[in-house]
Amino acid sequence: MVFVSEGIQKFVYPALRGPGRFEGIGIPFPEFSGYMVGGFEIVCGLLVLAGFLTHFASVPLIVIMLVALFTTKLPILLGTGFCGFSLRDLENYGLLSMLHESRNDLAMLIGSIFLWIKGGGYWSLDLRIWGGHN
């Protein structure tokens, strides 16, 4: 649900959550990137919720989370912007601050990796359609 919600917000609030935010972070081609990521979050998030093509749908979500961590949380760890990615204002920088700020991103990344490895499980459409061990 988080991926679907965040994807929708990239379209509903483009300046705050989509291309505007991507531009502020320093992501190249923010107009294209913001809407592309939003689309992947919606489509892949819905696929994962339905348990349909779960292994396949989790891969773009893993990539999205890795890019999010690299572009927004690594500068917090380093205490400076780098590679064109900006550092936002925080009280503290370094490892503990980065881990605090990235807790949701890390949880979503680990959950997506789990789904990539294990699949959708007993209640998934994947299991109902293709059978076998999921």
PLY file of the C-alpha trace (Angstrom):
ply
format ascii 1.0
element vertex 134
property float x
property float y
property float z
element edge 133
property int vertex1
property int vertex2
end_header
0.00 0.00 0.00
2.87 2.39 0.74
4.27 2.06 -2.79
0.81 2.61 -4.34
0.12 5.63 -2.13
3.52 7.20 -2.81
3.13 6.59 -6.54
-0.27 8.27 -6.64
1.11 11.25 -4.72
3.82 11.75 -7.35
1.00 12.51 -9.81
-1.34 14.37 -7.44
1.39 16.51 -5.82
4.09 16.72 -8.49
5.91 19.70 -6.98
6.05 18.13 -3.53
6.42 14.38 -4.19
7.14 13.96 -7.92
9.26 15.88 -10.43
9.64 18.89 -8.12
11.12 16.75 -5.36
13.29 14.84 -7.81
14.67 18.12 -9.13
15.41 19.32 -5.58
17.28 16.12 -4.78
19.32 16.37 -7.96
17.93 13.40 -9.88
18.51 13.80 -13.62
15.50 14.37 -15.91
13.18 15.02 -12.96
10.01 15.38 -15.04
10.51 11.99 -16.69
12.00 10.30 -13.61
9.33 11.47 -11.18
6.41 10.23 -13.22
8.18 7.03 -14.29
8.94 6.11 -10.67
5.37 6.98 -9.67
4.01 4.73 -12.40
6.23 1.84 -11.37
5.25 2.30 -7.72
1.55 2.14 -8.58
1.69 -0.76 -11.03
4.23 -2.90 -9.17
2.66 -2.07 -5.81
-0.74 -3.28 -7.07
0.83 -6.42 -8.53
2.50 -7.19 -5.20
-0.75 -6.55 -3.30
-2.54 -8.98 -5.58
0.30 -11.47 -5.39
0.48 -11.51 -9.18
3.91 -11.67 -10.84
5.30 -10.99 -7.38
8.91 -11.99 -8.12
8.94 -9.78 -11.22
7.08 -6.82 -9.65
9.36 -6.66 -6.63
12.50 -6.00 -8.71
11.60 -2.41 -9.75
10.56 -1.71 -6.14
13.99 -2.89 -4.94
15.67 -0.60 -7.47
13.49 2.35 -6.43
14.43 1.87 -2.78
18.14 1.49 -3.53
18.08 4.71 -5.55
16.15 6.47 -2.78
18.73 5.39 -0.20
21.63 6.38 -2.43
20.27 9.78 -3.41
18.67 10.92 -0.15
20.22 8.99 2.72
23.86 8.58 1.69
24.35 12.37 1.80
23.09 12.28 5.41
25.68 9.63 6.25
28.44 11.67 4.61
27.19 15.01 5.93
27.51 16.57 2.47
25.94 16.45 -0.94
27.77 14.42 -3.55
27.44 13.41 -7.21
24.92 16.23 -7.66
22.61 14.93 -4.91
21.74 17.52 -2.29
21.87 17.30 1.49
18.79 18.43 3.38
18.96 20.37 6.62
18.97 18.17 9.72
20.14 18.62 13.30
22.65 15.77 13.00
24.47 13.89 10.28
26.36 10.61 10.28
25.50 6.97 10.78
22.81 7.24 13.46
21.04 10.09 11.71
21.16 8.23 8.39
19.77 5.05 9.98
16.97 7.03 11.63
16.03 8.86 8.45
16.17 5.68 6.35
14.14 3.38 8.61
11.08 3.33 6.30
13.19 3.00 3.17
15.13 0.10 4.69
11.93 -1.65 5.81
10.45 -1.30 2.31
13.70 -2.51 0.73
13.93 -5.57 3.00
10.25 -6.37 2.43
10.71 -6.12 -1.33
13.80 -8.34 -1.23
11.83 -10.89 0.79
9.05 -10.90 -1.83
11.60 -11.23 -4.63
13.10 -14.29 -2.93
9.97 -15.97 -1.51
7.17 -14.79 -3.81
3.62 -13.92 -2.91
2.87 -16.88 -0.70
-0.15 -19.04 -0.02
-2.83 -16.43 -0.77
-1.19 -15.06 -3.93
-2.67 -15.16 -7.41
0.68 -16.53 -8.56
0.08 -19.71 -6.57
-3.54 -19.97 -7.73
-2.64 -19.50 -11.40
0.67 -21.35 -11.74
0.50 -23.65 -8.71
3.55 -25.26 -7.24
5.75 -23.81 -4.52
5.68 -20.02 -4.38
0 1
1 2
2 3
3 4
4 5
5 6
6 7
7 8
8 9
9 10
10 11
11 12
12 13
13 14
14 15
15 16
16 17
17 18
18 19
19 20
20 21
21 22
22 23
23 24
24 25
25 26
26 27
27 28
28 29
29 30
30 31
31 32
32 33
33 34
34 35
35 36
36 37
37 38
38 39
39 40
40 41
41 42
42 43
43 44
44 45
45 46
46 47
47 48
48 49
49 50
50 51
51 52
52 53
53 54
54 55
55 56
56 57
57 58
58 59
59 60
60 61
61 62
62 63
63 64
64 65
65 66
66 67
67 68
68 69
69 70
70 71
71 72
72 73
73 74
74 75
75 76
76 77
77 78
78 79
79 80
80 81
81 82
82 83
83 84
84 85
85 86
86 87
87 88
88 89
89 90
90 91
91 92
92 93
93 94
94 95
95 96
96 97
97 98
98 99
99 100
100 101
101 102
102 103
103 104
104 105
105 106
106 107
107 108
108 109
109 110
110 111
111 112
112 113
113 114
114 115
115 116
116 117
117 118
118 119
119 120
120 121
121 122
122 123
123 124
124 125
125 126
126 127
127 128
128 129
129 130
130 131
131 132
132 133
